Amino acid sequence: MNKLFNITEEEKNRIRGLHLTESKDDRITSEINDLNSKIEEQLKLITGEYASVSDRGESMRAKFTYVRRDFDDEVWGGVLNFISGMGFEILDGTRNYYEKNWEPEEPAESVPTINFR
């Protein structure tokens, strides 16, 4: 499965290291944003959907804000295998669940989300 993705081992190590860095200057923040974009690209290749990847301090989050359904098990498994294969730990709060908001103009109550570090 690793051959499907174009993130090198060196980049994987840099992603993990940068996100664990305590003090983040502008250069490191910029580099994290670039690497988050690479993860977003890979998640889009797996799912066909956009995921926003963000640094949450001690952890990271990939959120499929615009998805209006649960992913099928095979696709969701591929997403989790990709994140784990990069050396990240999947954290509690990770869920493949969609719940619409009953107020049509409001965002969904819940969308598929992965918390990892």
C-alpha positions, 0 to 999 in steps of 0.5 A: 500500500505504501507505493500508492503514496508519494510521501517519502520516509524522510518526509514522514519523519519530518512530519512527525518531528515538526508536529512534536516540536514544542516551540514553533517559529514562522519557518516551522509553522510554514513547513508544517502547513506544507506537510499538512497539505501533502497529507491532505493530498494523500487523503484525497487520493484515498477517499476522493474527498477533501480533508482538512488537516490541522495541528491541534497542539499535542495532536493533529486532526483530519476532518472531512467537513464536506463529506455528507455520509460515512465512508465505506469500511474499505475506504475508512480502513485505507485512511487509518492504515495510511495514517498509521503507516506514517507512524502516527498513533490514532487517538480516541475521538476518531470516528467514521460517522456523519450526522446532519444538522436539522437546521439546514443552514448550519454545518453537520453535527458530526463528520468523519474525523481522525485524531492522531499524533 
